[in-house]
């Protein structure tokens, strides 16, 4: 996500959605030299984990992400936004938080037929919009290196460990975005 968004040294980066993908986007943005990452979500446990991962957390139900980003950027907006939710509202918010010339990487799975921002807006604001499936093989070696180096932090991603026999329950917990559910690991046997 950070590479797709073109995150560079000293950038102000916004990550919308603090599930597993968003949390890893926070870490990779910081690895690429981001000056600050602002993480936006509404689930308190996910926001707390985002802070552990090094982000400034903003609950969009009780705070104003626009105000926070404008304060941190002297009114300019974020250099890059990483949308890790997969909803039109998240895409719209990500675009609203960007400066002119900013870059938006859509990592969330979108099923709607139309973008939440128009080609005209992308053109007028000189935005870069990118999305697509992650090329896992490309990123796997570096991902494993970071996971080994930051093993304790990566362990914070795992909120539940359940036996494989409870796989249906695990998928339901995550799909319903239950409080405290970030990543469920299924254990065989």
Phi, psi and omega in degrees: 000317181293322178292316179299324179278354179070032181298132180232179182304126175080359183295149168268120185241139175247133174244120178262116181101118184247038169282191183304318181294315179296319179297318178291328176295323176301310182298316182290327176297316178293323177299325180278002174100012178307139178287323178204146174239127175256122181256131184240128179197183176236353183269115185306318181294324178291322178294322177296320178293323177301321177295319176301325181281356174107008183263161167272120186267138177228121175274115185289348176275336182241349180228176182242103180303323179299316180297315181297313182294318179295323177297316184284343183246014184055040176084359185279319185110168182286150176285325182215148176229138178241115182263116185237036182245310182094030179232151177302322180297321179292320178296316180299315179297316179303315180295319180296333182274351183276149171283167171298133182086005180284174185233133180241123176251120180265107179260339180292153180277113181260133179246352180285160184273344185232147176287155178280357174226150186270157174303327178297318178294317178302316180294308184299324182264002179055044181274153171251125180242124181227152177196178178135173179288149179283128174282087189305314183300326179294319186266347187302312181302314180292322179298317179295321178299313179294321179296321178291317181295319183251041187305317182296316179296317180297330176298334178292342176294328186275114180262334183218143172235119183232153175294151181306328180298343178256026181303318179298317178299319181298313179297321179296315179304314183288317181298324180276359180051047180299145178307131178087355181262113178249302180216130180253128176256129177263130184251118180292157174103000000 
